[in-house]
Amino acid sequence: MSLVWTLIATFLYAEIGVVLLLVLPITIATIAHAYFLLLVGIWILFLSLVIRRLVTLISTQATLLAQAEVSMKQAQSATTAARSLFEQKAKSSDAEEVK
């Protein structure tokens, strides 16, 4: 009788081993699927930070370009005003010399 129980126990242990071998790929796939999701999440977080930084830099550059244009227009306006004043002063000094 002891031999029969030994064979039954051996068969049951072998059956458990086969079931574990059959379940192993599913477990590995679940772990690998979870790992893949972790990597995707990290990648999305990284890209969102990069995109946010790019948007900030582009916005800052646009502001600086607008300020540069305004400054250039103000400088041109000041130059035009200075030239007209200089010409008026030159005309008035010429008119005084003629008198």
C-alpha positions in Angstrom: 0.0 0.0 0.0 2.9 2.3 0.7 4.1 2.0 -2.9 0.7 3.0 -4.2 0.6 6.1 -2.1 4.2 6.9 -3.2 3.1 6.7 -6.8 0.0 8.8 -6.2 2.1 11.4 -4.4 4.7 11.4 -7.3 1.9 11.8 -9.8 0.3 14.7 -7.9 3.7 16.5 -7.5 4.4 16.0 -11.2 0.9 17.4 -12.0 1.6 20.4 -9.8 4.9 20.9 -11.6 3.3 20.7 -15.0 0.5 23.2 -14.0 3.2 25.6 -12.7 5.1 25.3 -15.9 1.9 26.1 -17.9 1.0 29.0 -15.6 4.5 30.5 -15.7 4.2 32.2 -19.1 0.9 33.9 -18.1 2.6 35.1 -14.9 5.6 36.4 -16.8 3.4 38.1 -19.3 1.4 39.8 -16.6 4.6 41.0 -14.9 6.1 42.0 -18.2 2.7 43.7 -19.2 2.9 45.6 -15.8 6.5 46.5 -16.4 5.7 47.7 -19.9 2.9 49.9 -18.5 5.4 51.3 -15.9 7.8 52.1 -18.7 5.1 53.7 -20.8 4.0 55.8 -17.8 7.5 57.0 -17.2 8.0 57.8 -20.9 4.7 59.8 -20.9 5.8 61.7 -17.8 9.1 62.5 -19.3 7.6 63.7 -22.6 5.0 65.8 -20.8 7.8 67.6 -18.9 9.8 68.1 -22.1 6.7 69.4 -23.9 5.9 71.8 -21.0 9.5 73.1 -21.1 9.3 73.6 -24.9 6.0 75.5 -24.6 7.6 77.7 -21.8 10.6 78.4 -24.0 8.6 79.2 -27.1 6.3 81.5 -25.1 9.3 83.3 -23.6 10.8 83.6 -27.1 7.6 85.1 -28.5 7.4 87.6 -25.7 11.0 88.6 -26.2 10.5 89.0 -30.0 7.5 91.2 -29.4 9.4 93.3 -27.0 12.3 93.6 -29.5 9.9 94.7 -32.2 8.4 97.3 -29.9 11.8 98.5 -28.8 12.9 98.8 -32.5 9.8 100.8 -33.4 10.4 103.1 -30.4 14.0 103.5 -31.4 13.0 104.3 -35.0 10.4 106.8 -33.8 13.0 108.5 -31.5 15.5 108.6 -34.4 12.9 110.2 -36.7 11.9 112.7 -34.0 15.6 113.5 -33.3 16.3 114.0 -37.0 13.3 116.3 -37.4 14.3 118.4 -34.3 17.9 118.5 -35.7 16.7 119.7 -39.1 14.4 122.3 -37.5 17.3 123.5 -35.4 19.6 123.6 -38.4 16.9 125.5 -40.4 16.4 128.0 -37.6 20.2 128.5 -37.2 20.4 129.0 -41.0 17.6 131.5 -40.9 19.3 133.4 -38.1 22.5 133.5 -40.0 20.7 134.9 -43.1 19.2 137.7 -41.0 
